[in-house]
Amino acid sequence: MTTAREIMTEGAECIGEDETVLEAAKKMTELGVGALPICGTDNRLKGMLTDRDIVVKVLGAGKDPADCKAGELAQGEVVTIGADDDANEILRTMTRHKVRRLPVIDGHDLVGMVAQADVARALPEPKVGDLLEALSTD
């Protein structure tokens, strides 16, 4: 069975919890991504920051992205997948938590990201269709 390590995009970069949302937005632009994991000074994941978070929770709330720290937007438990977890676990985790991107960890180290697009490229159509349906419903 296919594992997260086999389908993930390697080299995921974090935004530090003490870095500003403006810095995060610039990094997203440079990398061409819509989300970044938020990493603490202890190198552990604290959450995920999405472009939507920036728009809704910062700009839409009238906050200055140059003054708002990425760590302020890290909420709840971080949903991750283990590098050696199989495709069925990826599908279950994405479906259960209604997420389109999963940080891939090996121990406590971030080693990559599995996005909905990675799953679509790697798995058979019926499984991908089930995932898309689950993520599209409320």
N, C-alpha and C positions, 0 to 999 in steps of 0.2 A: 504494500500500500504506500502511496505517496506521502511523504512527510513535509512538515512546514519548512524544514531546511532546504528541501528540494525545490519548492515553488516560491519561496520568499524572495524579496528584493533585498540583497545584501547591502551593508554599509549604511543602515539607517542612522541618521544624525539626530541628536537631542537638542532641545533648547534648555538651557539651565533654568532652574526655578527662580534664580535671582536676575535673570536677563529680562529685558522689557518685552512687552508684546510687540512694540515697534521692531525690535531686533528680530523677533520671531517671524513677523510678517516679511521682513527683508530676506531672512533665511529661506522661508517658504518660496518666495519669488525666485531666488537664486537656484534653488533645488528643483523648482517646478513641481512642488507637492502641495497638497491641501491640508496636511496635518503633520504635526511633529510630536514625538514623545517629549514629555517634560521630565528631566532628570534632576535629581537632587545633588547636593554637594557630596553625598555619600555614594554617588553614581548609581543609585537605585531609581527606578521609574516612580514618578509621583502622579502621573496622569497623561492625558493626551490634550493637545491644543489644536483645534481645527480652525480653518479660515472662517467658518460659521461662528465659532466662539468669539473670534475677534470682532466680527460685525455685530453680533447680537449683544454679547456681554460687555464689550468695551465701547465700540463706536456708538451703537444704538442706545447705550446707557449713559452716553455723554462723558465717558472717561477718556483721559488722554493716554493713548497707547505708549507714549514715551515715559509715562509715570507709572503705568500698571505693570506689575511683574507677572511673568508667565505662571509662576507658582500659585498666584492668587486664583487662577482659573482651574487648577488641578483639584477636581472634586471627586469624591467617592473612591471606590476601589478600582485599581487599574486592571483592565481586562487584558490578559496576555495569553500567548500560546507557547508551549515548549517547543524547542527546535526539532525534537524527535517525535512530537505528537503527529498522529496520522491525519489524513484528509478528513475523515469522519469527525474527528475531534475539532478540527478547524470549523467545519460546517456547523456542528452542534454549538460551539462557542459563539460564532457570529450570529447564529439564529437566536440563541437564548438571550444574548445581550444586545441584539439589534445593532451590531456594529459592522462597519464596512472595511475597517482596517484593524489589524491585530499586531501589536509589537511581538516579535519573536525573541524569546529569551533562552539562553543556555546557562543554567545556574541562575545567577543574578545579572548576567551580562546581556545587554541588548545586542543581538546579532543581525537583525533584519526586521522587515515588515511584510506581512501577508495582507494584500488588499483584495477586495472583491474581484478586481481584474486579474490578479494572479490566479485566483481560484477558477475563474472562467476559462483561462488559458490551459489549466492543468487537469481539470476534471471533466468527466462526461456530461453532456448536455442535461440529462434529467436532474442530476444533482445540482448543477448550476441553476437550473430553472427553479428548483425547490428553494434554493438560497435566495434568489432574487424575489421570489414571491413572499418569502418570510420577512425579508428586509423592507419590502414595499408596503406591507400592511401595518396597521396600527395595533 
